[in-house]
């Protein structure tokens, strides 16, 4: 891979993983639109590791608190501090984990196309706009019930379809359930940690079985760039969310989906 391809793909992954615009869609589309060869599984794993490092580091205090309270709740067999939120992250991960195991091959073979991405980009963009416009937005992530957490987890499972956006659909579900924009985003980002670990582990196992040579320089550069850009993206997204809302992302999805329909229909 050339340096420009490494840099563009790593920055695209880092900037789109946590914005409600679908990182998987962009990683599929960039090679299609530029004519670059597919970046390969190893590079995809590397840039996802970068985004994992970014979200864990950004929420390091929350992650430590959640782990501490979760272990305490297991030992004491009762809710301790933020243990309910920790259990909620686990509960919300189950649907996507099971769906990934069952449908991963089908999705890889049948749904990674620009036309599918165009339809999901527009459709779930409309859903995000509706949820932001009509949601009450008066609850925090700590106010969620078990049913709320599981519902957001089911929404996350739908994000296996390229173009949906994992952060986009989980934020949409949170807004529909009455969470504030910031609360929906924070829970979405916390929910991303185990799912990125699971997806990275699964792809890592596939990578170990492959016999392709590994360009370690490309992987290291890609990991570093995706981590840095993802960290900055999380910081500024949460900082500006109350000011700009979700409509700029809805508009972007409409434009992107429309362009793709014109190009590939």
Secondary structure, DSSP 8 states (H G I E B T S, - for coil): --HHHHHHHHHHHHHHTTTTT-HHHHHHHHHHHH------HHHHHHHHHHHHHHHHHHTHHHHHHHHHHHHHHHHHTS--TTHHHHHHHHHHHHHHHHHHHHHHHHHHHHT-SHHHHHHHHHHHHHHHHHHHHH----B-GGG--HHHHHHHHHHHHHTTSTTS-HHHHHHHHHHHTTB-HHHHHHHHHHHHHHHHHHHHHHHHHHHHH------HHHHHHHHHHHHHHHHHHHHHHHHHHHHH-SHHHHHHHHHHHHHHHHHH-
